[in-house]
Amino acid sequence: MSDTSASPAPLSDDDLRETLDLLATAVASISDRVDDQTRVLDRVNKTATEARSAAFAAQKQTDPEHYGEIVGVTIDGRIGDTLDRVGQMAGDLLRASNHTQEVLGKAEDARSDTMRQLWEREQKLDRFKSRLPWFGLGAVILALVLTVTLPRFLASNASMCAVLGASWTTTTTGVDACVYYQR
C-alpha cells in the first residue's frame, strides 16, 4: 500500500457553488445559534450578577455585626435620651429611698423614746396609785391632828388671836388666853 492517499476528484463549478451555498447556510445557521446562545448567556450572566448582588445584600443584611450596629444606632438615636432620663429617675428614686429610710429610722427611734417615756410615766403612776391609800390615811390623820392642835396653836399668840376674831386677855390666875365673846 502506498502512503500517499488519493486526492478526491475535483468538483464542478455547480457542485462547488452548491457546496459553498450549503457552507454559507451552515455558517449563517451556526452564527444565528451562536448569537442566540450569546443572548442566553448574557441573560444568564445578568441574572447571575443580580443574584450575586442580592446575595451580597442579603449577606450584609443578615450579618449580625452589621445588624447590631444598626440596632445600636437606632437605640442611641431614638431611646438614648429616654434611657438617660430613666437612669436619672432611678438615681433620684434611690436617693429618695435612702432619705426615707433615714427618716423612718429617726421616727422609729423617736417612737421608741416616746414608748420608753410613756412606760416610765406609767410605772410612776402605778407607784403613786399603790401609795395613794397611804397618802389618804396620812391626810386624814393630819386633818385630825390639825383639828385638835391648830386652834390651840393659833390661840397661843396675841396677833393670831386677833386674826381669829377673838380677844387676848389675861385671866384672874394670870394666864394669857384667847377668848371669844358672844355679842
C-alpha positions, 0 to 999 in steps of 0.5 A: 500500500502506498502512503500517499492517499488519493486526492478526491476528484475535483468538483464542478463549478455547480457542485462547488457553488452548491457546496459553498451555498450549503457552507454559507447556510451552515455558517449563517445557521451556526452564527444565528445559534451562536448569537442566540446562545450569546443572548442566553448567556448574557441573560444568564450572566445578568441574572447571575450578577443580580443574584450575586448582588442580592446575595451580597445584600442579603449577606450584609443584611443578615450579618449580625455585626452589621445588624447590631450596629444598626440596632445600636444606632437606632437605640442611641438615636431614638431611646438614648435620651429616654434611657438617660432620663430613666437612669436619672429617675432611678438615681433620684428614686434611690436617693429618695429611698435612702432619705426615707429610710433615714427618716423612718429610722429617726421616727422609729427611734423617736417612737421608741423614746416616746414608748420608753417615756410613756412606760416610765410615766406609767410605772410612776403612776402605778407607784403613786396609785399603790401609795395613794391609800397611804397618802389618804390615811396620812391626810386624814390623820393630819386633818385630825391632828390639825383639828385638835392642835391648830386652834390651840396653836393659833390661840397661843399668840396675841396677833393670831388671836386677833386674826381669829376674831377673838380677844387676848386677855389675861385671866384672874390666875394670870394666864394669857388666853384667847377668848371669844365673846358672844355679842 
